[in-house]
Amino acid sequence: MTDKSIFDQMQEIGKTARDAAAKLALANTDKKNKALLAMAASLRKNQDKILAANAQDMKAGQDKGLASAMLDRLLLTEERIEAMARGIEAIAAFKDPIGDVMDEWSVPSGLKISRVRVPLGVIGIIYESRPNVTADAGALCLKAGNAAILRGGSESFHSSRAIHACLIEGLKAAGLPETSISLVPTTDREAVGILLRDMGAFVDVIIPRGGRSLIERVQADARVPVMGHLEGICHVYIHESADLDKAVAVTVNAKLRRPGICGAAETLLIDEAALGSHLGPILDALIEGGCEILGDAEICALDSRVKPATDDDWYTEYLDKIISVKAVSGIEDAMEHIRTYGSGHTESIITEDGAAADTFLSKVDSAIVMHNASTQFADGGEFGMGAEIGIATGKLHARGPVGAAELTSYKYQVRGDGTTRP
């Protein structure tokens, strides 16, 4: 911290980010990739420092009484640091979107027109206690030629600073501006308000990544465009023709692999025709994994281990080992439930009926719809996009995993030969 006010610090961050963005827009692919590879190497080299910083955050989180799922999101291990490094290397290996000719054509006037990808400019990213987002977001913005202003959650403050230092080391190694990736240097919430309301001269778009309260604040207060990432109220629907082994395996993985991520299933829908054959084995596997089950009246009547669900449960992103279960009368009833209670994130149907799968995939209006696959595959890395900043649940600009290509805009390049308009 300096003697400058938070407002002055944020304005300076914005100005230097804008200057850096102008240079990044012209940086070639080799230079950006050199920085990315140096960042990955720095993460590995500074693993002990990152783990020590994370230990500080973990202790503070435990003292604060953070839920186990939140602590899991906050935790860094050698394996997770290695995964961050590999993710950055994957971004380096990915095709550079900048300069990509999206379309080109000629018109009767003789003009030749091209639509070409360009950076968005300066991206403000506000996220909660997942320190790996610092690496993913910084690297993806750089690959797409954007400057980034990162504001991580207060719970991950020390971890994010240690990771950010590695990103700066990578920028230095490639001769790119250190201000290409800035980390807000305070946990004071005033900095978020300034970023949202008072930096329109510097910031082109805000990307929030977190719970409903964060998203709602950003959408209410931001005076620049927002790329929405709402909560992940994800559904798994067991169709009457579902294979039992697939239904059990996918449901357990979708809920319990990592309950604290946005792609974790929060609601299980089961066809009434499949209750007798599928409900028991699925609940057995979930309960064996430590999952609490909340159900509607029909589910509660069939299994005494199930606690009654309230209407609020269908709207709830638990991010924990809890799932709500509802019996539905068929695919139309399942899709109506998703329309009513879903957040537009990710939904999966488990079925051996190809026509039912096609109906679900075409009619469910969520960013990601799946057939016979775990909702935990809702991830840019799993989609072959390198890493991601988040899953956009809105419908403007980007939808689904937000990778490097989604962090671009485009411009039209028009070529003539002394051409004039009559």
Secondary structure, DSSP 8 states (H G I E B T S, - for coil): --SS-HHHHHHHHHHHHHHHHHHHTT--HHHHHHHHHHHHHHHHHTHHHHHHHHHHHHHHHHHHT--HHHHHHH---HHHHHHHHHHHHHHHHS---TT-EEEEEE-TTS-EEEEEEEE--EEEEEE-S-THHHHHHHHHHHHTT-EEEEE--GGGHHHHHHHHHHHHHHHHHHT--GGGEEE-----THHHHHHHHS-TTT-SEEEEES-HHHHHHHHHH-SS-B-------EEEEE-TT--HHHHHHHHHHHHHSSTTSTTSEEEEEEEGGGIIIIIHHHHHHHHHTT-EEEE-HHHHHH-TT-EE--GGGGG----SSEEEEEEESSHHHHHHHHHHH--SSEEEEE-S-HHHHHHHHHH--SSEEEESS-GGG-STTTTTSS--S-EE-SSSS--EE--TGGGEEEEEEEE-SS----
